[in-house]
């Protein structure tokens, strides 16, 4: 949502549609710290989704997302597994809120070289249960000039 607005404001692509280009072979098991953030035991299922968020042909962000499939609808899980729809758009009907856990200029261990800004956030339902932990790695393309 916000990334699409950014893409539009910067004139990066027309139409300013964000696609989540998923690496369906990527794996990153949830660490004990991730499970604790999500409020899960070691037995609870966690899925991982690694995407490049692109507007037109421009990759604006690389994202790592650990999420709790049991807290989503079956249709949401299917969409996440089979489409290029961004996570936030898929789960928007749940009315989640985003809680930023950290932000820093440059990269973190999860982010690729060339990252200009890194965010770590948890998405929570109204009842406080977490549905996702996301690490976002924003690329230099975000600093491109506005199209004339």
Secondary structure, DSSP 4 states (H G I P E B T S, - for coil): -HHHHHHHHHT-SSS--EEEEE-TT---PPPHHHHHHHT--TTS--EEEEEEEEETTEEEEEEEEEE-GGGS-HHHHHHHHH----HHHHHGGG--EEEEEEEEES--TTSPTTEEEEEEEEEE-TTS-EEEEEEEEEEGGGGPPPP-
